[in-house]
């Protein structure tokens, strides 16, 4: 199973490398860099790997700065995201999530064990958060505490709180602006985050 996932990721890498510099990190994340016009900063666009084609189609044609598209092979874990932040060193982050909407705040929950599995509760809940052992497609083992502090960035036109993407606090802890957008609202996000030509 892991070999099959890694093979698929390497195929993604081969395809992206035809259009932009791309690499795979230790967590199996594909990082593809798209250069825009002179000026502007680096925006990390973090998306589930399964949405690669849809996100790629929605990238802006012209922009200033750099877009690094990170294709997450994990189930929205914080550890691969934090690792990518260290490698990419972006000025801002856009988390792509299912559905629609543009968000400037999210997180603020943890997952605890129950008799029937697990459930989400507020961070203030007295019970300890689950800590899961994960194996990345590359074979890397890591532990993922299922606790995600709330994150909040300056509001954009039309943005609201309530993002489902949980890992934004890892970016805010580094002083970065972080936003989330539904797959259907990426055009709106580009307009707000970039100085478009």
Secondary structure, DSSP 4 states (H G I P E B T S, - for coil): -HHHHHHHHHHHHHHHHTTSEEEE-TTS-EEEEEE-EEEEEEEEEEEEGGGHHHHHHHS-SS-EEEEEEEEE-SSS-HHHHHHHHHHH--SEEEEEESSS-EESEE--EEEEEETTEEEEEETT-SSPPPEEEEE-TTS-EEEEE-EE--EE----TT-BS-BS--TTHHHHTTT-EEEEEEGGGHHHHHHHHS---
